[in-house]
Amino acid sequence: MVMVDFAKGRRVVLGANGFIGQHLMAACPTFVGITRQDVDLSEETAGKRLVGLLRDEDTLFFLSAITPDKGRDAESFMKNCRMAWGD
């Protein structure tokens, strides 16, 4: 199990405008939110843009996803995988 020292760095929510992200941001107003408007994870340059926003000591909550209402097919699944894997 990985122990996280929340006293260091920021807590960053990737997917801050999504259903879960909005609730987490409302409950934890000190968290930093990153939305699709900041970084679109489906774009090839997303990794570089994200690295520019994050710091080494940040804890990242990865809540980004293409939700079923936007697609329930193999293409949507693969987009979600690419967002998580970063390629």
VEXVOTOR-940825 format. One record per residue: residue in three letters; z, x, y of N, C-alpha, C in turn. Coordinates in steps of 0.001 Angstrom, whole numbers, plus 500000, padded with zeros to 6 digits. Each point is the difference from the previous one (the first is absolute). Layout:
<res = ALA; n_zz = Z; n_xx = X; n_yy = Y; ca_zz = Z; ca_xx = X; ca_yy = Y; c_zz = Z; c_xx = X; c_yy = Y>
...
//
This chain:
<res = MET; n_zz = 500000; n_xx = 500834; n_yy = 498835; ca_zz = 500000; ca_xx = 499166; ca_yy = 501165; c_zz = 500000; c_xx = 500889; c_yy = 501241>
<res = VAL; n_zz = 499216; n_xx = 499618; n_yy = 500985; ca_zz = 499908; ca_xx = 500753; ca_yy = 501246; c_zz = 500999; c_xx = 499428; c_yy = 500990>
<res = MET; n_zz = 500811; n_xx = 500859; n_yy = 500571; ca_zz = 500952; ca_xx = 499576; ca_yy = 501030; c_zz = 499383; c_xx = 500270; c_yy = 501363>
<res = VAL; n_zz = 500054; n_xx = 499017; n_yy = 500875; ca_zz = 499415; ca_xx = 500118; ca_yy = 501326; c_zz = 501114; c_xx = 500063; c_yy = 501025>
<res = ASP; n_zz = 499928; n_xx = 500992; n_yy = 500881; ca_zz = 500969; ca_xx = 500132; ca_yy = 501089; c_zz = 499448; c_xx = 499268; c_yy = 501216>
<res = PHE; n_zz = 500444; n_xx = 498749; n_yy = 500184; ca_zz = 499494; ca_xx = 499198; ca_yy = 501102; c_zz = 500534; c_xx = 500451; c_yy = 501352>
<res = ALA; n_zz = 500938; n_xx = 500930; n_yy = 500017; ca_zz = 500502; ca_xx = 500515; ca_yy = 501274; c_zz = 498954; c_xx = 500879; c_yy = 500666>
<res = LYS; n_zz = 499088; n_xx = 500536; n_yy = 499210; ca_zz = 498937; ca_xx = 500856; ca_yy = 500539; c_zz = 498728; c_xx = 499191; c_yy = 500182>
<res = GLY; n_zz = 499248; n_xx = 500347; n_yy = 501002; ca_zz = 498670; ca_xx = 499439; ca_yy = 500180; c_zz = 499977; c_xx = 498518; c_yy = 500316>
<res = ARG; n_zz = 498795; n_xx = 499476; n_yy = 499994; ca_zz = 499780; ca_xx = 498589; ca_yy = 500306; c_zz = 499699; c_xx = 499242; c_yy = 498719>
<res = ARG; n_zz = 500176; n_xx = 498714; n_yy = 500046; ca_zz = 499582; ca_xx = 499120; ca_yy = 498929; c_zz = 498718; c_xx = 499344; c_yy = 500499>
<res = VAL; n_zz = 498906; n_xx = 500253; n_yy = 499321; ca_zz = 498683; ca_xx = 499554; ca_yy = 500441; c_zz = 499462; c_xx = 498975; c_yy = 499001>
<res = VAL; n_zz = 499573; n_xx = 498864; n_yy = 500523; ca_zz = 499477; ca_xx = 498919; ca_yy = 499169; c_zz = 498485; c_xx = 499962; c_yy = 500138>
<res = LEU; n_zz = 499316; n_xx = 500294; n_yy = 498927; ca_zz = 498539; ca_xx = 499934; ca_yy = 499961; c_zz = 499628; c_xx = 498611; c_yy = 499486>
<res = GLY; n_zz = 499419; n_xx = 499205; n_yy = 500879; ca_zz = 499746; ca_xx = 498592; ca_yy = 499698; c_zz = 500993; c_xx = 499116; c_yy = 500731>
<res = ALA; n_zz = 500368; n_xx = 500407; n_yy = 501203; ca_zz = 501056; ca_xx = 499329; ca_yy = 500759; c_zz = 499646; c_xx = 498581; c_yy = 500431>
<res = ASN; n_zz = 498725; n_xx = 499639; n_yy = 500014; ca_zz = 499610; ca_xx = 498641; ca_yy = 500393; c_zz = 499821; c_xx = 499063; c_yy = 498814>
<res = GLY; n_zz = 500165; n_xx = 500510; n_yy = 498796; ca_zz = 499865; ca_xx = 499154; ca_yy = 498817; c_zz = 501236; c_xx = 499138; c_yy = 499790>
<res = PHE; n_zz = 499956; n_xx = 499170; n_yy = 498980; ca_zz = 501093; ca_xx = 499061; ca_yy = 499743; c_zz = 501339; c_xx = 500721; c_yy = 499815>
<res = ILE; n_zz = 500049; n_xx = 500943; n_yy = 499080; ca_zz = 501249; ca_xx = 500728; ca_yy = 499749; c_zz = 500309; c_xx = 500930; c_yy = 501166>
<res = GLY; n_zz = 498972; n_xx = 500686; n_yy = 500512; ca_zz = 500196; ca_xx = 500926; ca_yy = 501108; c_zz = 500602; c_xx = 499345; c_yy = 501225>
<res = GLN; n_zz = 499536; n_xx = 498803; n_yy = 500343; ca_zz = 500548; ca_xx = 499283; ca_yy = 501156; c_zz = 501476; c_xx = 499695; c_yy = 499808>
<res = HIS; n_zz = 500370; n_xx = 499591; n_yy = 498802; ca_zz = 501404; ca_xx = 499686; ca_yy = 499734; c_zz = 500867; c_xx = 501257; c_yy = 500031>
<res = LEU; n_zz = 499490; n_xx = 501087; n_yy = 499457; ca_zz = 500752; ca_xx = 501253; ca_yy = 500030; c_zz = 500171; c_xx = 500490; c_yy = 501433>
<res = MET; n_zz = 498940; n_xx = 499917; n_yy = 500792; ca_zz = 500076; ca_xx = 500433; ca_yy = 501398; c_zz = 500979; c_xx = 499124; c_yy = 500791>
<res = ALA; n_zz = 500030; n_xx = 498711; n_yy = 499714; ca_zz = 500931; ca_xx = 499098; ca_yy = 500692; c_zz = 501446; c_xx = 500311; c_yy = 499627>
<res = ALA; n_zz = 500225; n_xx = 500346; n_yy = 498737; ca_zz = 501351; ca_xx = 500301; ca_yy = 499532; c_zz = 500464; c_xx = 501391; c_yy = 500415>
<res = CYS; n_zz = 499062; n_xx = 500891; n_yy = 500241; ca_zz = 500317; ca_xx = 501406; ca_yy = 500303; c_zz = 499223; c_xx = 500433; c_yy = 501239>
<res = PRO; n_zz = 500439; n_xx = 499577; n_yy = 501184; ca_zz = 499222; ca_xx = 500269; ca_yy = 501216; c_zz = 499855; c_xx = 501476; c_yy = 500361>
<res = THR; n_zz = 500767; n_xx = 500878; n_yy = 499376; ca_zz = 499845; ca_xx = 501428; ca_yy = 500297; c_zz = 498867; c_xx = 500633; c_yy = 499195>
<res = PHE; n_zz = 499479; n_xx = 499275; n_yy = 499021; ca_zz = 498895; ca_xx = 500528; ca_yy = 499207; c_zz = 498743; c_xx = 500077; c_yy = 500860>
<res = VAL; n_zz = 499127; n_xx = 500929; n_yy = 499671; ca_zz = 498728; ca_xx = 500174; ca_yy = 500707; c_zz = 498912; c_xx = 499327; c_yy = 499168>
<res = GLY; n_zz = 499227; n_xx = 499129; n_yy = 500624; ca_zz = 498956; ca_xx = 499284; ca_yy = 499280; c_zz = 498621; c_xx = 500582; c_yy = 500234>
<res = ILE; n_zz = 499229; n_xx = 500118; n_yy = 498932; ca_zz = 498593; ca_xx = 500398; ca_yy = 500088; c_zz = 499187; c_xx = 498855; c_yy = 499413>
<res = THR; n_zz = 499020; n_xx = 499534; n_yy = 500772; ca_zz = 499178; ca_xx = 498866; ca_yy = 499594; c_zz = 498563; c_xx = 500444; c_yy = 499751>
<res = ARG; n_zz = 499185; n_xx = 499075; n_yy = 499533; ca_zz = 498579; ca_xx = 500286; ca_yy = 499786; c_zz = 499318; c_xx = 500379; c_yy = 501312>
<res = GLN; n_zz = 500501; n_xx = 499479; n_yy = 501111; ca_zz = 499429; ca_xx = 500364; ca_yy = 501295; c_zz = 500267; c_xx = 501471; c_yy = 500326>
<res = ASP; n_zz = 501097; n_xx = 500540; n_yy = 499481; ca_zz = 500318; ca_xx = 501423; ca_yy = 500191; c_zz = 499189; c_xx = 500867; c_yy = 499043>
<res = VAL; n_zz = 499994; n_xx = 499624; n_yy = 498738; ca_zz = 499276; ca_xx = 500733; ca_yy = 498952; c_zz = 499462; c_xx = 498992; c_yy = 498993>
<res = ASP; n_zz = 498691; n_xx = 499941; n_yy = 499875; ca_zz = 499374; ca_xx = 499139; ca_yy = 498992; c_zz = 499842; c_xx = 500828; c_yy = 498730>
<res = LEU; n_zz = 500833; n_xx = 499726; n_yy = 499015; ca_zz = 500027; ca_xx = 500813; ca_yy = 498782; c_zz = 498730; c_xx = 499904; c_yy = 499170>
<res = SER; n_zz = 499132; n_xx = 499064; n_yy = 500330; ca_zz = 498737; ca_xx = 499905; ca_yy = 499265; c_zz = 498938; c_xx = 500940; c_yy = 500564>
<res = GLU; n_zz = 500288; n_xx = 500640; n_yy = 501121; ca_zz = 499050; ca_xx = 500941; ca_yy = 500598; c_zz = 500205; c_xx = 501403; c_yy = 499443>
<res = GLU; n_zz = 498929; n_xx = 500769; n_yy = 499935; ca_zz = 500071; ca_xx = 501359; ca_yy = 499449; c_zz = 500889; c_xx = 500923; c_yy = 500818>
<res = THR; n_zz = 500128; n_xx = 499761; n_yy = 501293; ca_zz = 500799; ca_xx = 500865; ca_yy = 500872; c_zz = 501467; c_xx = 499602; c_yy = 500045>
<res = ALA; n_zz = 500394; n_xx = 499011; n_yy = 499218; ca_zz = 501364; ca_xx = 499476; ca_yy = 500062; c_zz = 501052; c_xx = 501061; c_yy = 499703>
<res = GLY; n_zz = 499759; n_xx = 500835; n_yy = 499006; ca_zz = 500980; ca_xx = 501028; ca_yy = 499642; c_zz = 500308; c_xx = 500930; c_yy = 501150>
<res = LYS; n_zz = 498964; n_xx = 500463; n_yy = 500667; ca_zz = 500199; ca_xx = 500903; ca_yy = 501138; c_zz = 500722; c_xx = 499295; c_yy = 501135>
<res = ARG; n_zz = 499642; n_xx = 498751; n_yy = 500253; ca_zz = 500658; ca_xx = 499250; ca_yy = 501070; c_zz = 501468; c_xx = 499763; c_yy = 499666>
<res = LEU; n_zz = 500284; n_xx = 499690; n_yy = 498743; ca_zz = 501374; ca_xx = 499744; ca_yy = 499586; c_zz = 500843; c_xx = 501264; c_yy = 500096>
<res = VAL; n_zz = 499456; n_xx = 501120; n_yy = 499568; ca_zz = 500718; ca_xx = 501275; ca_yy = 500096; c_zz = 500370; c_xx = 500301; c_yy = 501451>
<res = GLY; n_zz = 499114; n_xx = 499634; n_yy = 500921; ca_zz = 500273; ca_xx = 500222; ca_yy = 501411; c_zz = 501128; c_xx = 499144; c_yy = 500549>
<res = LEU; n_zz = 500310; n_xx = 498900; n_yy = 499323; ca_zz = 501064; ca_xx = 499106; ca_yy = 500461; c_zz = 501346; c_xx = 500274; c_yy = 499343>
<res = LEU; n_zz = 499977; n_xx = 500635; n_yy = 498840; ca_zz = 501232; ca_xx = 500214; ca_yy = 499238; c_zz = 500596; c_xx = 501374; c_yy = 500260>
<res = ARG; n_zz = 501297; n_xx = 500088; n_yy = 499762; ca_zz = 500736; ca_xx = 501270; ca_yy = 500098; c_zz = 500535; c_xx = 500356; c_yy = 498615>
<res = ASP; n_zz = 500250; n_xx = 501280; n_yy = 499798; ca_zz = 500469; ca_xx = 500469; ca_yy = 498688; c_zz = 501255; c_xx = 499277; c_yy = 499524>
<res = GLU; n_zz = 500898; n_xx = 499672; n_yy = 500904; ca_zz = 501285; ca_xx = 499417; ca_yy = 499618; c_zz = 499974; c_xx = 498469; c_yy = 499915>
<res = ASP; n_zz = 498852; n_xx = 499388; n_yy = 500225; ca_zz = 499891; ca_xx = 498542; ca_yy = 499945; c_zz = 500142; c_xx = 499481; c_yy = 498572>
<res = THR; n_zz = 500547; n_xx = 498801; n_yy = 499886; ca_zz = 499997; ca_xx = 499252; ca_yy = 498747; c_zz = 498984; c_xx = 498888; c_yy = 500166>
<res = LEU; n_zz = 499037; n_xx = 499923; n_yy = 499094; ca_zz = 498901; ca_xx = 499053; ca_yy = 500129; c_zz = 500171; c_xx = 498837; c_yy = 499022>
<res = PHE; n_zz = 499981; n_xx = 498796; n_yy = 500541; ca_zz = 499981; ca_xx = 498784; ca_yy = 499197; c_zz = 498549; c_xx = 499522; c_yy = 499967>
<res = PHE; n_zz = 499351; n_xx = 500118; n_yy = 498855; ca_zz = 498581; ca_xx = 499662; ca_yy = 499869; c_zz = 499892; c_xx = 498541; c_yy = 499570>
<res = LEU; n_zz = 499713; n_xx = 499123; n_yy = 500973; ca_zz = 499920; ca_xx = 498570; ca_yy = 499727; c_zz = 498606; c_xx = 499443; c_yy = 500240>
<res = SER; n_zz = 499040; n_xx = 500854; n_yy = 500238; ca_zz = 498627; ca_xx = 499566; ca_yy = 500274; c_zz = 499308; c_xx = 499548; c_yy = 498723>
<res = ALA; n_zz = 499240; n_xx = 498917; n_yy = 500125; ca_zz = 499208; ca_xx = 499511; ca_yy = 498867; c_zz = 499000; c_xx = 498967; c_yy = 500486>
<res = ILE; n_zz = 498927; n_xx = 499883; n_yy = 499253; ca_zz = 499089; ca_xx = 498878; ca_yy = 500188; c_zz = 500580; c_xx = 498875; c_yy = 499152>
<res = THR; n_zz = 500380; n_xx = 498927; n_yy = 500645; ca_zz = 500700; ca_xx = 498916; ca_yy = 499324; c_zz = 499027; c_xx = 499068; c_yy = 499272>
<res = PRO; n_zz = 500498; n_xx = 499247; n_yy = 499026; ca_zz = 499125; ca_xx = 499125; ca_yy = 499214; c_zz = 499202; c_xx = 498997; c_yy = 500835>
<res = ASP; n_zz = 500526; n_xx = 499588; n_yy = 501136; ca_zz = 499246; ca_xx = 499050; ca_yy = 500822; c_zz = 498754; c_xx = 500635; c_yy = 500608>
<res = LYS; n_zz = 499938; n_xx = 501344; n_yy = 500000; ca_zz = 498835; ca_xx = 500706; ca_yy = 500535; c_zz = 499087; c_xx = 500517; c_yy = 498889>
<res = GLY; n_zz = 500430; n_xx = 499850; n_yy = 498764; ca_zz = 499161; ca_xx = 500444; ca_yy = 498894; c_zz = 500763; c_xx = 500103; c_yy = 498696>
<res = ARG; n_zz = 499449; n_xx = 499388; n_yy = 498968; ca_zz = 500602; ca_xx = 500048; ca_yy = 498656; c_zz = 499018; c_xx = 500594; c_yy = 499002>
<res = ASP; n_zz = 499222; n_xx = 500944; n_yy = 500466; ca_zz = 498961; ca_xx = 500559; ca_yy = 499142; c_zz = 500238; c_xx = 501491; c_yy = 499775>
<res = ALA; n_zz = 499146; n_xx = 500589; n_yy = 499182; ca_zz = 500131; ca_xx = 501423; ca_yy = 499676; c_zz = 499844; c_xx = 500873; c_yy = 501237>
<res = GLU; n_zz = 499132; n_xx = 499613; n_yy = 500918; ca_zz = 499795; ca_xx = 500792; ca_yy = 501215; c_zz = 501279; c_xx = 500061; c_yy = 500836>
<res = SER; n_zz = 500694; n_xx = 498881; n_yy = 500144; ca_zz = 501261; ca_xx = 499984; ca_yy = 500749; c_zz = 501055; c_xx = 500854; c_yy = 499304>
<res = PHE; n_zz = 500048; n_xx = 499904; n_yy = 498682; ca_zz = 500931; ca_xx = 500824; ca_yy = 499234; c_zz = 499727; c_xx = 501485; c_yy = 500234>
<res = MET; n_zz = 498734; n_xx = 500386; n_yy = 499943; ca_zz = 499642; ca_xx = 501405; ca_yy = 500193; c_zz = 500300; c_xx = 500460; c_yy = 501428>
<res = LYS; n_zz = 499816; n_xx = 499131; n_yy = 500989; ca_zz = 500359; ca_xx = 500353; ca_yy = 501378; c_zz = 501498; c_xx = 500265; c_yy = 500102>
<res = ASN; n_zz = 500808; n_xx = 499175; n_yy = 499354; ca_zz = 501444; ca_xx = 500228; ca_yy = 499999; c_zz = 500337; c_xx = 501335; c_yy = 499342>
<res = CYS; n_zz = 499342; n_xx = 500306; n_yy = 498899; ca_zz = 500237; ca_xx = 501281; ca_yy = 499325; c_zz = 499616; c_xx = 501168; c_yy = 500893>
<res = ARG; n_zz = 498849; n_xx = 499908; n_yy = 500661; ca_zz = 499561; ca_xx = 501089; ca_yy = 500883; c_zz = 500963; c_xx = 500187; c_yy = 501168>
<res = MET; n_zz = 500535; n_xx = 498895; n_yy = 500537; ca_zz = 500962; ca_xx = 500119; ca_yy = 501098; c_zz = 501238; c_xx = 500758; c_yy = 499534>
<res = ALA; n_zz = 500468; n_xx = 499683; n_yy = 498814; ca_zz = 501203; ca_xx = 500649; ca_yy = 499481; c_zz = 499750; c_xx = 501455; c_yy = 499621>
<res = TRP; n_zz = 498819; n_xx = 500280; n_yy = 499435; ca_zz = 499685; ca_xx = 501358; ca_yy = 499556; c_zz = 499490; c_xx = 500872; c_yy = 501122>
<res = GLY; n_zz = 499464; n_xx = 499382; n_yy = 501038; ca_zz = 499531; ca_xx = 500769; ca_yy = 501144; c_zz = 498605; c_xx = 500573; c_yy = 499856>
<res = ASP; n_zz = 499162; n_xx = 499413; n_yy = 499178; ca_zz = 498627; ca_xx = 500500; ca_yy = 499939; c_zz = 498994; c_xx = 498899; c_yy = 500201>
//
